């Protein structure tokens, strides 16, 4: 079933109007904005419904403790709504005026607040499994050549081994899982709001700090001043941790299986996927990687 048909059917079930919906982006989910200030997220086919249900539960818990995160829309049916193997959830739009990203300092502050929280046992947050989705994305992908699939599979095994040997220095606890400036928006009052709650887990806090460092260090997407602000606000510089080079390699590697799942959707994404695979093979600079 086409995405528009899935959206229309889910909206009817939820009592929402799909007329005028705009596709904002596609990735692990297709994200639509409805004419009302509502965001619809539609998973890829075969997604684990339990994962989507837990994401909704995480949102409810964060709201109950007053944490600044995206809220679900109240509808007359339980979320997620499952249509043709896809899990559909509805969320309050953070702002009426489109997306405005928070500052890097604000990202650090919401991570400070998040890392102070203790999740209730009945929330059922899983332990972080960094490579679970990567393995599935490599194995199931029909865009990859045999040579590239073998290379990524071998690289994945190396990443698992290196990651398993890391000596973390921060306490483990609640983490966002994909903490970066793209997942913290400003609301209409200018306040930072955390979005994309799918990756919430129990794991090393270094995992949540890594992307901001890599966005500065590897990709040049943040300035030195921005990164120094992030370190000052959070109170820890992951780049001075001895395990940082391994963490950087792991996070960069995981950006490749993520993009190959979209490689068949357009020539532009396919070119980006090929560029990233080549960079892993050769050790080339990541400065020309496009943000997704």
C-alpha positions in Angstrom: 0.0 0.0 0.0 1.4 3.4 -0.9 2.4 5.8 1.8 -0.4 8.3 1.0 -3.0 5.5 1.3 -1.5 4.4 4.6 -1.7 7.9 5.9 -5.3 8.5 4.7 -6.5 5.3 6.3 -4.7 5.9 9.6 -6.1 9.4 9.8 -9.6 8.2 9.2 -9.2 5.7 12.1 -7.7 8.4 14.4 -10.4 11.0 13.4 -7.9 13.3 11.8 -8.0 15.1 8.5 -5.3 14.0 6.0 -6.2 16.7 3.4 -3.2 18.9 2.7 -0.7 16.7 4.4 2.9 17.4 3.3 5.7 14.8 3.3 8.6 16.4 5.3 11.2 13.6 5.0 11.8 9.9 4.8 14.2 7.8 6.7 13.5 5.1 9.3 10.0 6.7 9.2 8.1 8.8 6.7 7.2 12.0 8.4 4.1 14.1 7.3 2.8 17.3 8.6 -1.0 17.6 8.5 -2.9 20.8 8.0 -3.6 20.7 11.7 -0.5 21.1 13.8 0.0 17.4 13.8 3.0 15.2 12.7 2.3 11.7 11.4 5.2 9.2 11.5 4.9 6.1 9.3 7.4 3.3 9.9 8.9 1.2 7.1 7.1 -2.1 6.4 7.6 -4.8 8.9 8.6 -2.6 11.8 8.2 -4.0 15.3 4.9 -2.7 16.6 6.2 -3.2 20.1 9.0 -0.6 19.5 6.4 2.0 18.3 4.2 1.2 21.3 7.2 1.7 23.6 8.0 5.1 21.9 4.5 6.3 22.7 5.0 5.1 26.3 8.3 6.9 26.5 6.5 10.1 25.4 3.9 9.7 28.1 6.6 9.1 30.8 8.6 12.2 29.7 5.4 14.3 29.8 4.6 13.0 33.3 8.0 14.2 34.6 7.8 17.5 32.8 10.7 16.8 30.4 10.7 19.0 27.3 10.0 16.4 24.6 7.5 16.0 21.8 4.0 14.9 22.9 1.6 12.5 21.3 -1.8 13.6 19.9 -4.8 12.4 21.9 -7.0 10.3 19.7 -9.8 7.8 20.3 -7.7 4.7 19.5 -4.5 3.3 20.9 -1.3 4.2 19.2 0.4 3.0 17.1 -2.2 2.3 14.4 -1.0 -0.6 12.2 -1.8 -0.3 8.5 -0.4 -2.8 6.0 2.6 -3.7 8.3 3.4 -0.1 9.0 3.1 1.5 12.5 1.6 5.0 12.4 1.8 7.4 15.2 0.5 11.0 15.6 2.4 13.8 17.4 1.8 17.4 18.3 3.8 19.7 16.0 6.5 21.4 18.1 5.9 24.8 16.3 3.2 26.3 14.1 5.9 27.9 11.9 8.0 25.0 10.7 11.2 23.5 12.2 13.7 25.7 13.9 16.7 23.8 15.3 17.9 24.5 18.9 21.5 25.7 19.5 24.2 23.2 20.4 24.3 24.6 23.9 20.6 23.9 24.2 21.2 20.3 23.0 23.7 19.9 25.8 21.3 21.3 28.4 18.5 18.9 27.4 20.9 16.0 27.6 22.0 17.1 31.1 18.3 17.0 32.1 17.7 13.7 30.4 20.7 12.0 31.9 19.4 12.9 35.4 16.2 10.9 34.9 15.6 7.4 36.1 13.1 5.4 34.1 10.4 3.4 35.8 10.9 -0.4 35.5 7.5 -0.8 33.8 8.5 1.4 30.9 10.6 -1.5 29.7 13.5 0.5 28.2 15.8 -2.0 26.4 19.6 -2.1 26.9 21.3 -0.3 24.0 22.0 -2.6 21.1 24.2 -0.4 18.8 24.5 -2.9 15.9 21.1 -4.7 15.8 19.5 -2.5 13.1 22.8 -2.3 11.1 23.0 -6.1 10.7 19.4 -6.3 9.4 19.9 -3.4 7.1 23.0 -5.0 5.5 21.5 -8.5 5.3 18.2 -7.4 3.8 19.5 -4.8 1.4 19.1 -5.7 -2.3 20.9 -2.5 -3.6 24.3 -3.5 -2.3 26.8 -5.4 -4.5 28.1 -8.7 -3.1 31.5 -7.1 -2.6 30.0 -4.2 -0.6 27.8 -6.4 1.4 30.8 -8.6 2.4 32.9 -5.5 3.2 30.2 -4.1 5.4 29.5 -7.4 7.1 33.3 -7.8 7.9 33.4 -4.2 9.1 30.4 -4.7 11.3 32.2 -7.6 13.0 35.2 -5.4 13.7 33.1 -2.6 15.0 31.3 -5.0 17.4 34.6 -6.3 18.7 36.1 -2.8 19.2 32.9 -1.4 20.8 32.8 -4.4 23.2 36.3 -3.5 24.5 35.4 0.1 25.4 35.9 1.2 29.0 33.1 3.7 29.6 33.7 6.3 32.3 30.2 7.9 32.6 27.5 6.1 34.5 25.0 4.2 32.4 21.3 5.2 32.4 18.6 6.6 30.2 19.8 7.8 26.8 18.1 9.3 23.8 20.1 7.1 21.3 20.3 9.6 18.5 21.1 12.8 20.3 22.1 15.6 17.9 21.0 19.1 16.9 18.6 17.7 14.3 16.5 16.1 17.0 16.1 19.2 19.2 13.7 21.8 17.9 12.5 25.1 19.3 8.8 25.5 20.1 6.8 28.6 19.4 8.1 30.1 22.6 11.7 29.5 21.6 12.2 26.6 24.1 14.1 23.5 23.1 12.0 20.3 22.6 13.5 16.8 22.0 12.0 14.8 19.2 12.5 11.3 17.7 12.1 9.2 20.8 12.5 5.8 19.0 16.0 5.1 20.3 15.4 5.6 24.0 17.3 2.9 25.9 19.6 2.2 28.9 23.2 2.6 27.9 26.4 4.6 28.2 26.0 8.4 28.3 29.0 8.6 26.0 26.7 7.3 23.2 24.5 10.5 23.5 27.5 12.8 23.5 29.3 11.3 20.5 27.3 12.8 17.6 27.9 16.4 18.5 31.6 15.7 18.8 31.7 13.9 15.4 29.6 16.6 13.7 32.4 19.0 14.7 35.4 16.7 14.4 34.7 14.6 11.4 32.1 16.5 9.4 32.7 20.1 10.2 29.0 20.7 10.7 29.6 22.5 14.0 32.2 25.1 14.8 34.9 24.8 17.4 33.0 27.5 19.4 29.8 25.5 19.3 31.5 22.3 20.4 33.3 24.1 23.2 29.9 25.5 24.4 28.5 22.0 24.3 31.3 20.7 26.5 31.0 23.6 28.9 27.2 23.2 29.3 27.3 19.4 29.6 30.5 19.2 31.7 32.3 16.4 29.9 34.5 16.4 26.7 34.1 13.0 25.0 37.0 13.9 22.7 39.4 13.6 25.6 38.1 10.2 26.5 40.5 7.4 25.3 37.6 5.5 23.8 36.5 8.4 21.6 38.3 7.2 18.4 36.5 3.8 18.6 33.2 5.5 19.3 33.7 7.9 16.4 34.5 5.0 14.1 31.4 3.1 15.3 29.0 6.0 14.8 30.4 6.8 11.4 30.1 3.2 10.3 26.5 3.1 11.5 25.7 6.1 9.3 26.3 3.8 6.2 23.8 1.0 6.9 21.3 3.7 7.7 21.7 5.5 4.3 21.8 2.3 2.2 18.2 1.5 3.2 17.3 4.6 1.2 19.8 4.1 -1.7 17.2 2.6 -4.0 14.9 5.6 -3.6 16.9 8.2 -5.6 20.1 8.6 -7.6 21.2 11.3 -5.1 20.9 9.0 -2.1 22.6 6.1 -4.0 25.5 8.4 -4.8 25.8 9.3 -1.1 25.7 5.7 -0.1 28.5 4.8 -2.6 30.6 7.8 -1.3 30.2 6.7 2.3 31.1 3.0 1.5 34.2 4.2 -0.4 35.2 6.4 2.5 35.1 3.5 4.9 37.2 1.4 2.5 39.9 4.1 1.9 39.8 6.2 5.1 38.9 9.3 3.0 37.7 12.4 4.7 34.1 12.6 5.9 33.9 16.3 5.3 31.9 15.8 2.1 29.2 13.6 3.7 25.7 15.1 3.3 23.6 15.4 6.4 20.4 13.3 6.5 
